[in-house]
Amino acid sequence: MPKDQIVDNNDLGFINKANILIEALPYIQRLWGKTVVIKYGGNAMVNEDLTRKILEDVTLLKYVGINPILVHGGGPEINAMLRRVDVQSEFHNGLRITDAATMEIVQMVLAGKLNKNIAAQIGTLGGKAIGLCGKDSGLIRVRRKPPLPDGVDLGFVGDIVGVNTKLLNSLCADEYIPVISSVGVDDAGESYNINADTAAAAVATALKAEKLIYLTDIDGIYRDPSDPTTLFPILTTEQAEALIEEGVISGGMIPKVRSCIDAIAKGIHRVHILNGTIPHPIILEIFTDRGIGTMFERPKA
């Protein structure tokens, strides 16, 4: 070894690196062979450097024997393309009203550009990724969402009725990382827009995943968002419901938290909301004693 590469055996920084690896060992053992579904999208996707770090995390999971499945949205990219082609987009209570012209753009952006770019980036990191959407082999089957109680018709927006787990299990067993865009298909082969949080929860519950992770642009759930000391590291589903009733959880966070609650009710052991705008959030949560973000779990017996 060249002299400038000789390591001082008393170098605490070097020793700490070894300690970090050992700290990860029990978590790797516990999750080996298990499935972890990761929802990635929206504002957590806007920085290329951070995106690479997240995909490094996903690739590492696969290399240590865990089966990651990445489900992504892409609202900002869809909005940018709609503006570019001068298609007007409307929202109702946080849900995109998706007419035929909008659905065409949604599918083009999600199942085309974003999905294939993510799969290709994982490939540059040494991973074997397969880009999919819900239309591939009936991966995510939907029926059209009925009009809302206030009479608003959301158009080509789907409610999930089934997931092709055989396809996903086959890919995971064959060393692939499935990368799924949130576009579904009905019995007639029609494309439908699906909320990416809902799609991730449906995939996780269908596969009986060990963990479901939502990457977003906030650190987790706070009692007071202006006070970083009020972050909830752990919430039971009962506590989360109470925080919604109190108005502590509000606005766009309500459907995300309800997805967490629903996933726990359907058998997922742990559901996490993490900040995807910091480097390596998945590794920090899964492989360290301290963890980050907010974890949802079942009420204590």
N, C-alpha and C positions, 0 to 999 in steps of 0.2 A: 504493500500500500504506500503511495507517495506520502512524503512527510506532511504535506499540507492537508492530507486527509486523515492523518492519525488522530484518533479520538482520545481525549483525556478521560480516563475511566472515572474520574471524580466530577466530570461535567454534569451538573444537575439537570441542565436542559436536555442533554442526551438521555440521561436516566429517566427523566419524566416521560420521554417519548415511549420508552419501554413500558413504563407503568400504565400509560394510556392504553396501549395494546392489551395489556393484561386485564385492565378494567373492562375491556370489551368482551373478554373471553366468555363469561357466563351468559351474556346476552346472545352471543353467537350460538352457543350451545342450546339455549332455550328456543331460539327461533329457527334453528337449522331444519330445513325441509318444510317450513311453514310459509304461508302466503301473506304478503303485506301489500295492500292496495293503497296507492298514493294518488290523490287527486291534485293535479297541478294545472294552474291556469290563471286567467285574469291578470291582475296587477302584479302577481308574482312572476310573470313571464317576460316582463318588459326589458330586463337587463341581460344581455348576452353572457356576460361573465358569470353572473349568479346562476343563470340557466345551466351553464356548463358545470358549475359546482354541484347543482342538484342532480344532474345526470351522472356525475361522478359518484355521488352517493348511491344512486339507483344501480349503477354498474357494480359497485363494490358489494352491495347486498347479494347480487347474483353470484359473485365470485366466492363468497363465504358460505354459500349453500342455502340462502334464503330466496324465495320466489317473489320478486317484486312485479307488480302489475301497475302500469302508469295509465291513469285516465285523465284526459286533459280537456279543458275548454279553450276559450280564446276570445272572450268578449271584446277586448280592445282591438284586436286584429280584425274581427268581423266589423266593428264600427268603422274602422278606417277604410275598409274595402267598400262598405256601403256608401260612405261619403264620396269615395273616388268614383263610383259608378252612378252617383246621384240617385240612390234608392233610399227613400225615407224609412226610418225605423222608429217604431213606437214601443213604449213599455207601459205595462199596467201592473201596479203593485210589485215592481221589480222583475216582472216576467216579460220577455220580448214577445210582442205580437208578430207572428211569423207568417206572412203571406207567401205565395208561391215564389215571387221574385226574391224575397229575403231568404227563403229556404235554399234557393239555388246558390246564393252567396255564402250562406252558412256552411253548406256542404263543401263548397269549393275551398273555403278557408280552412275549416277544421279537418276534413278528411283528406284534403289535398296538401296545401302548403305546410301547415303547422305539423300535421301528423307525420309526414314524410321527413321533414326537417329534424324533428325530435328523434325519430328512429335512426336517421343518418348520423346525428351527433353521438348517439350511444355507440354506434358502430365505430366511430373514430376513437372511442375510449376503450375499444376491445370487447364491447358487449355485442350480443346477437339480438337485435331488436326487430320485431315485426310490427309494422304499422297497420292498424285495423280501424274500421269504424263499425257501427252496429249493423250495417248492411252486409258485412262479410259473413257468410254462412249463418245468417240469422243470429248474429252475435248478441245484439240487444233488440228484442222484439217489443213492439209497442202497439198501443191503440191510441187513436186520436183523443186528446183530452177534451172532455165535454165542456160546454160553456160554463164559465164561473158563476157562482151564486148571484152576482150582480148583472149577469147576462152577457158579459164580454166573452167573445170567442177569440181565443189566442191563435187560431189558425193551425199551422202545421207544427204543433207542439204535442209531444207524445207522453203518455203514461206507460211506464215499463211493465210488461207482463211476463217477460222471460229472458233468461241469459243462457247462452250456449256454453255451459261449463265444460263440456267434453272438449271443445276446441281449445279453451284456455288451459285446461289441465294437460292436454297433449303438448302444447307449446312450451309450457313451463317444464314439463318432464324432459323435453328435448333441448333444454338449455337456452330457450329463447325468453326474451323479455317482451311481453305484449304491451304495445302502446296503443291505447284506444281513444279515439275521438268521440265526442258525445253527440253522435248522429244515430238515430234508431230507424227501424224499418217495420212496416205493418205487413199484414198477410198479403196485401196486394203489391208489395214491393215499393211502396211510397216512402220517401224520406221524411223524417221528423226531427225537429230540434228537441234536445233533451237537456235539462239542467245538469251540468257536469257533476255537481255535488250529489244529485240524486242517482246519476249513472254510476258513480264510484261506490255509493252505498249499496246499490243493487248488485253490482259485481262482487263486492266484498261479502255480502250476505249469501249470495248464491254459492260462492266458493267456500263458505265458512272460514273466512280469512282470520288470521290471528290478530291482525291490526288493520285499521283504516286510518290513514293520515290525510288531513286536509292542509295543503299549503296555501296560505293566504298572505296578506300584506300587513297583518297585525300580529302581535306577540301571543295573543290568546284572549281569554275572557277576563275583563277587569270589573271590579266593583265600581271603580272610578277611573275612567280612561285617562284622566289627567294626572293620576298618581300611580307610577309604576310599581309601587309597593303593594298595590291591591290586586295584582294578578292572581287568579285562581289556578294553582298548579294542578289541582284535581277537583272535579265536580261529579257528583252522582247525577243520574238522570232526573231524580226528584228535585235536587237543588237547582239544576238547569231550568226545569219547568217553573220553579218558583221565581227565578231571576227574570224569566220572560214575563210572568204575571206582574212583577214589580216594575217592569220597564227598564231594568238594568241592561238586559239584552233586548235590543230593538232594531228596527229597520232591516237592512240587508243581512244582519247576522242571525235573524230569527230563522229563516229557512235553512241556513247552514247548521245551526245548533239543533234544529228539529231533525235534520238528517243524522246528526250524531246520536240523538236520543233514539231514533227509529232503528239505527244500525245496532245499538246496544240491545234494544228490545228483541231484535231478530237473531241475536246470538254472537255478535262480534265481541271479543273479549275486551279490547281497548280501542278507543277512538280518540284521535288527537287533532287539535288545531294548532298549527305551528306557523311561525313567520318564515315564509319562503323567500323573503328579501334579504336574509342574512346568509353568510356562507355555510354550507354543509348542515342545514337544519335537520335532515333525516338522521345523519350520523350522530349529531349532538343529542338527539332524543333517544334513539334506539340503543346506542352503545356507551352511554355515560351514566354514571350513578345519579347525577343531578337532573339530567333531562332539561327540556325547555317546553314552553307553550302550556296549553291546558289539556289535560287528559280527562276523558269522560269514562265513567264506569258504572256498574250496576249499584243500586242502593245496598248498603250493608245489611246483612241478615239480622 
